[in-house]
Amino acid sequence: MFNNGIHFDISERKVLLRIIDILSVLVVLYVVSNIFDFNYFIINKENWKWVFILILYISVFGTIFELYDLQKSSKIDKTFANIVFTASTTVLFYFLTPILTPVLPDNRLQILYFYCSIVSALFIWRWVYVTFITSPRFYKKALIVGEISSIQSIVDAFRNSDPNYQIVGFINCETEKGESIKFNGAKEFSPKEIHQVIKQENISEIVIASYNSETITPSIYRDLITLLENGFPIKEYTQAYEEMTQRVPVQFVGKDFYKYFPFSRSNHNKLYLFFRRVFDIAISIIGLLISLVFLPLILVGNLIGNRGALFYTQKRIGKNGRPFQIIKYRSMIENAEKDGAVWAQKNDIRITPFGKFLRHSRLDEIPQFINILKGEMSLIGPRPERPRFVAELSDLLPFYETRHIVKPGLTGWAQVKIRYGSSVDDSLLKLQYDLYYIKHRSFFLDLNIVVKTISTMIFFRGQ
């Protein structure tokens, strides 16, 4: 009945990027090995392990260096820089693991062939992706049905989350309509035009954005039922929002909140929790041992740049609302809160020059491995907040206390997705990501967070 054209969902584009990245590299290496005097990396049945290790390295380092961040992948300048980082690190690790990979060649020109093949393969494919796949012809187009009051925030949220998702327009389902309101990039259509608009604009899906289903008029309801019966995709706004942004829109959740929080079974899965605890202990011990390497640098830096106590402790709220003392390397001047607790701001004058380095590199968090060993924290989870701010935010933000049903973490979904929260609005955004983690947490999501945390440290995005 309807021709929706060709478009790619977020998950489809990420899979497409990964698969074609790997295929393009292998194809170019195969061609180079047959045309030039290049025998370092030969693809055949006997060398399957070499191929597997290369695929693994490209996938891991591509994730760390944000090759699969869809916002950055749609811009060729940022993509090229990430390709160079990924290829350089992949080649370096490939040469440093000769037990799993080919022995270093005597002819050093082979190394240049190997490196240039990977860079050129990734760059050519990503140029094709930016030029064609992310072009308007592949945009996923949507039509919103809802109340005027919610349209602008929805348009902005979708536009900021996915450059390939286009809100073509909206249909106001309110029976009592005031003056027509114009939104940038979103045209208002009459309810009678719904079938016509879908055909003319190549609409891929309809998003229902209504706080109260009673506001949807009978005529619109009948049209939606007809579309649904004909197989046309219709999504509820919070569902589409969560899939696209990977956060739970708590500000749009009403009295039927229980529909939106079918929390992950992993929260009560004994096997999952057991392995998480083993992983926490193992990583904490390794982390504390590795931190001994940085300790002389931190001691000297603290002596010169901070001029005071090396450690500081602070009360935070943990699982089930239980308070505990968090341990960190001090990054602020002494007596920074002599007048009471305040939000840490961007370019906060209380942060010392050496403290900025500790925060950007996340080295100030190292002592929290002790909290993890004590069982007060986990490696991954919502960041623990201070009692005063918890009390304030619980009054202002719906479901804020829900963060405390799991252990707080050294890093978390919110920490790898956004910068440091310094206001109520930032805390709302962090809460959305924290609830998404609690709702979907699993071994795979935990691994994703670990990899993105490494990326945050490499790019000095801590704050």
C-alpha positions, 0 to 999 in steps of 0.5 A: 500500500505504501512505498517507504523507500530505502532507509537504514535504522541506527542499529542497521547503520552500525552493523553496516559500518562494522561489516563493510569496514572489515570486508573492505580491509580484507579485500584491499589486503587480498588485492595488494598481496596479489598485485605487489610483492606483499606476503606479510598478510596472506588470506587463506585457510591456513592463516584464519587466525591472522584474519580473526585477530585483525578483525578483532583489533579493527572492531575494538579499536574502531569502537574506542576511536569512535569509528561507529559513532553515527554523529561523527561518522557522518562527517568526513573530517572527523571520520578521517582522523578516527581512521588514522587513529584506528589503523595506527593502533591496530597495526601497532598491536598487530605487530606487537603480538607475533604469537597470534599474528605473522612474524615481523617481515624483514622487508620494512616496506611490507609494513608500509603496504599493510598500514596503507592498505588498511587506511585506504580501505577504510577511507574509501568505504567511509567516503562512500558512506558519507557521500551516499548512505548518509545523504537525504535519499536514505533519511528515515522520515517520520510524521508525528501525531500529538499535542502542540505542547510536545512537538518542539521538544520531540523534534529537537530530541530526534534531530540531535540524536540521529542526523539521518532521522527527519521529522517531516511534519506533525498532525495536531490531534487536539480537538480545541486548536488555537492559532497555528504554530510553526516549527523550524523544519516541521510542517503542520498537516491536517488530520485529513491529509494523513494518507496523502502525506505518507505517500507524497513525503515517503514517510517511514513511520508515525510517532504518537506523541500524546500525553493523554490518548483521549486527545486523539480524535476518533477520525485520527484513531480510525486512520491509525488503525487502518494504517496499522492493519496494513502493516505501516510502522506506528511507534509510541514516542517514548519507545522511539525516543529510547531506541534512538537516544538510548535513554529513558525519557522520564519527563514524559512518563506519567502515571502508567510509569510501570509500562516504561520500567521493565527493568533488566532481569540481570538486576536479579540474575544470580549468575550475572551478579556473581560474575560481575562481582568477580570481574569487579574484584579482578579489575580493582586489584589490577587497577590498583597495581597499575596505579602504582606506576602513576603514583610517583607522578601523582605524588609530585604533581600533588606536591607542586600543583595541589599543595595539600592532602593527596586523598579526600573522602566524601559522603555519597549515596549507594545502593538502596540509599545507604551512604558511604565514603567515596575515596578520590585523589584531591583535585580541588583547592583545600577547603573548596566547600567551606561555604557548603556543597555547590555544583562543580562547574565547567572551568571551576576556579576551585580545581587546581591545574594538576587537578584538571589533568587528574579529572580529564584523564580520570586518574582522580578516580583510581582510589575508588577501586578500594570502594569497589573491593569493599563492595560499596561500588561496582565498576559500572553503574550510575555515579554516586551523588552526594546526599544534599544533591540527592535530596534536592534532585529527588524532589525535582526529577521523577524517579531519581531514587530509582538509580539506587536500586543497583550499586553505583559505579566507577564509570557508567552509561551516563559518563560515557555519553555526556559530560559532567553534570553541573545543573538540574537539567544536566542531572535530568539527562544523566538520569535518563541514561542511568535508567536506560542502563538499569533497564537494559544492563547486560554483559554486552552493555557493560563491555560497551561501557568499558570500551567507551570509557577507554575512549573517554580517557584517551580523548581526555573527556573527563571533567 
